[in-house]
Amino acid sequence: MIAISDEIGHPTLKEKAESLREERRNTILQAPLVKMMVEAFPGTTLVQIEDV
């Protein structure tokens, strides 16, 4: 059954995945080695995150 409501519900799966991705990206950017690389090479951006 689907019901229409004006109340705010839980985040969608897509919103959860995006939130986790952003959280992981921020954690990576805070790593000392990554910070050093960004400072050494101005304009550096994190393009892709791969699971190892």
Contacts in CASP RR format, 6 or more apart in sequence:
PFRMAT RR
TARGET T0000
AUTHOR 0000-0000-0000
METHOD contacts of the structure
MODEL  1
MIAISDEIGHPTLKEKAESLREERRNTILQAPLVKMMVEAFPGTTLVQIE
DV
11 19 0 8 1.000
21 49 0 8 1.000
24 49 0 8 1.000
25 46 0 8 1.000
25 49 0 8 1.000
28 34 0 8 1.000
28 46 0 8 1.000
28 49 0 8 1.000
29 35 0 8 1.000
29 38 0 8 1.000
29 46 0 8 1.000
34 46 0 8 1.000
37 44 0 8 1.000
38 44 0 8 1.000
END
